[in-house]
Amino acid sequence: MSATSVRAAVPSELDALLDLQRRSSLVWEEYREQLLAHPEVIEVPADALAAGQVRVAVRDGELVGFATVLPVSASVGELDGLFVAPELMRGGLGRLLVEDAVAIAREHGMVRLEVTANPRALGFYEKVGFVTVGEVPTQFGPGIRMHQTLSA
């Protein structure tokens, strides 16, 4: 297995990030029709990309996953997106990206990281330390609102 590194994405990688997000999102059959009908929902916030808030997992020179951590307040961050190449799902990349997001959030003095999870990803997020706090509406149905308290 090749080594994977995580670093800040750069603006020139936008097309690769959008392609990765699209491929990752289309894995779930229950959302496929809606995503294909609304391709505009596949996006990477340009300001987050420019600010270094998008972190990419790179293996053998290829982007294989990414996550975005946005500040909600001085002490709270939002894991705004977590996407892994479909052929590499369930191989530890998601965990690696969450660990990186937690480290980045801590570096910025945050004490909590929040996420709105796809119900299919509930087990994953629980395994990486998130707890459920409720359900929230999303464009494509209910999402699970979760958070992780960050220790120093």
C-alpha positions as CSV (number, residue, x, y, z in Angstrom):
1,M,0.0,0.0,0.0
2,S,1.3,3.4,-0.9
3,A,1.7,6.1,1.7
4,T,-0.9,8.8,1.8
5,S,-0.2,12.4,2.8
6,V,-2.6,15.2,3.7
7,R,-2.0,18.8,2.8
8,A,-3.8,22.0,1.9
9,A,-5.5,22.0,-1.5
10,V,-4.5,24.6,-4.0
11,P,-6.9,26.5,-6.3
12,S,-5.5,24.8,-9.4
13,E,-6.9,21.5,-8.1
14,L,-10.5,22.7,-8.1
15,D,-11.6,20.6,-11.1
16,A,-10.1,17.5,-9.6
17,L,-11.8,18.2,-6.3
18,L,-15.2,18.7,-8.0
19,D,-14.7,15.4,-10.0
20,L,-13.8,13.6,-6.8
21,Q,-16.8,15.0,-4.9
22,R,-19.1,14.0,-7.8
23,R,-17.8,10.5,-8.0
24,S,-18.0,10.0,-4.2
25,S,-21.5,11.5,-4.0
26,L,-22.9,9.4,-6.8
27,V,-22.1,6.2,-4.9
28,W,-25.3,6.4,-2.9
29,E,-28.1,5.2,-5.1
30,E,-30.8,7.1,-3.0
31,Y,-29.2,10.4,-3.8
32,R,-28.0,9.8,-7.4
33,E,-31.1,11.0,-9.3
34,Q,-31.3,14.2,-7.3
35,L,-27.6,14.9,-7.7
36,L,-27.7,14.3,-11.4
37,A,-30.7,16.6,-11.6
38,H,-28.9,19.3,-9.6
39,P,-25.2,19.2,-10.5
40,E,-24.8,22.7,-9.1
41,V,-24.8,21.2,-5.6
42,I,-21.4,19.7,-6.3
43,E,-19.2,22.6,-5.2
44,V,-16.0,23.4,-3.3
45,P,-16.2,26.9,-1.7
46,A,-13.7,29.1,-3.5
47,D,-13.0,31.1,-0.4
48,A,-12.3,28.0,1.6
49,L,-10.0,26.7,-1.1
50,A,-8.1,30.0,-1.2
51,A,-7.9,30.2,2.6
52,G,-6.3,26.7,2.9
53,Q,-9.4,25.2,4.6
54,V,-9.7,22.4,2.1
55,R,-7.4,19.5,2.9
56,V,-6.5,16.8,0.4
57,A,-5.3,13.3,0.8
58,V,-2.8,12.5,-1.9
59,R,-1.5,9.0,-2.8
60,D,0.9,8.4,-5.7
61,G,0.5,12.0,-6.8
62,E,-3.3,11.6,-7.1
63,L,-6.0,13.3,-5.0
64,V,-7.9,10.5,-3.4
65,G,-10.0,12.4,-0.8
66,F,-10.6,15.7,0.7
67,A,-12.3,17.4,3.7
68,T,-13.2,21.0,4.4
69,V,-13.1,22.6,7.9
70,L,-14.9,25.9,8.2
71,P,-14.8,28.1,11.3
72,V,-18.3,28.6,12.8
73,S,-16.9,30.7,15.6
74,A,-13.6,31.1,17.4
75,S,-14.2,27.8,19.3
76,V,-16.3,25.7,16.8
77,G,-15.5,24.3,13.4
78,E,-17.7,22.7,10.8
79,L,-16.6,19.6,8.9
80,D,-18.3,20.9,5.7
81,G,-17.4,18.1,3.4
82,L,-15.6,14.7,3.5
83,F,-15.2,12.9,0.2
84,V,-13.1,9.8,-0.7
85,A,-12.6,8.2,-4.1
86,P,-15.2,5.5,-4.3
87,E,-12.7,2.8,-5.2
88,L,-10.8,3.6,-1.9
89,M,-13.8,3.8,0.4
90,R,-13.5,1.7,3.6
91,G,-9.7,1.9,3.4
92,G,-8.9,4.4,6.1
93,L,-8.8,7.6,4.1
94,G,-11.9,9.0,5.7
95,R,-10.5,8.4,9.2
96,L,-7.2,10.0,8.1
97,L,-9.0,13.1,6.9
98,V,-11.1,13.4,10.1
99,E,-7.9,13.0,12.2
100,D,-6.4,15.8,10.1
101,A,-9.5,18.0,10.5
102,V,-9.4,17.5,14.2
103,A,-5.7,18.5,14.3
104,I,-6.4,21.6,12.2
105,A,-9.3,22.6,14.4
106,R,-7.2,22.2,17.5
107,E,-4.4,24.3,16.0
108,H,-7.0,27.1,15.5
109,G,-8.1,26.9,19.1
110,M,-11.4,25.1,18.4
111,V,-12.9,22.9,21.1
112,R,-15.7,21.4,19.0
113,L,-16.0,20.0,15.5
114,E,-19.5,19.7,14.1
115,V,-20.9,17.8,11.0
116,T,-24.2,17.1,9.3
117,A,-23.8,13.5,8.3
118,N,-25.5,11.4,5.6
119,P,-27.5,8.8,7.5
120,R,-25.5,6.1,5.7
121,A,-22.3,7.5,7.3
122,L,-23.6,7.6,10.8
123,G,-21.6,4.5,11.9
124,F,-18.4,5.9,10.4
125,Y,-18.7,9.2,12.2
126,E,-19.4,7.4,15.5
127,K,-16.3,5.3,15.0
128,V,-14.2,8.5,14.6
129,G,-15.5,10.1,17.7
130,F,-18.6,12.1,16.8
131,V,-21.9,11.8,18.8
132,T,-25.4,12.5,17.5
133,V,-27.1,15.6,18.7
134,G,-30.2,15.5,16.4
135,E,-31.6,15.5,12.9
136,V,-31.7,18.5,10.5
137,P,-33.3,19.0,7.2
138,T,-31.0,19.1,4.1
139,Q,-31.7,19.7,0.4
140,F,-31.9,15.9,-0.2
141,G,-33.6,14.7,3.0
142,P,-32.8,14.4,6.7
143,G,-29.2,14.7,7.9
144,I,-27.8,13.6,11.2
145,R,-26.3,16.5,13.2
146,M,-23.2,15.4,15.1
147,H,-20.3,16.9,17.0
148,Q,-17.0,15.9,18.6
149,T,-15.5,17.6,21.6
150,L,-11.8,18.2,21.0
151,S,-9.4,17.6,23.9
152,A,-6.3,19.7,24.2
